[in-house]
Amino acid sequence: MRDIESIRKEGCIFCTRPGAGDDRESLILHRGQAVYAIMNLYPYNTGHVMVTPYRHVGDLERLDEGEMRELMDLTSLMIRVIKQEMQPQGFNLGINLGKAAGAGYDEHIHMHIVPRWQGDTNFMPVVGESKVMPESIAGTYERLLRGLGDLLKDTSN
């Protein structure tokens, strides 16, 4: 929470990141018309990606039809890329609506895509109060970006 609160001083990360000018530094994997995909700087697991609208909106029911459709389409595309590049055995998908539901940024809706593997949780988060990540965020970003490019190239042919 300390890290999340320190970032919050910049304003809404989902609003500021797209305008930062450097998608690699901002960890933006893909830009659509109404939504974009971004790596989570504090991932629940390796490969944790979020899909969010550009528009600052906190409620699912306030998304327009195009935003809703593109949110789901990009979520599906990112799942395909993560499957191709990381071979997870499952996924957790979720939108936390409101602080009571666990939303760190409740004023800007975002879909979490968390790849999962059998046995990917262990004693470290409980005993050591830390999560062991087998790959750096930058390494995962590069791998998913490359896979996304390959997948988009294949679908355009």
Buried (B, 14 or more C-beta within 10 A) or exposed (E): EEEEEEBEEEEBBBBEBBEEEEBEEBBBBBBBEBBBBBBBBEBBBBBBBBBBBBBEBBEEEEBEEEBBEBBEEBBEBBBBBBBBBBEBEEBEEBBBBEEEEEBBBBEBBBBBBBBBBEEBEEEEEEEEEEBEBEEEBEEBBEBBBEBBEEBEEEEEE
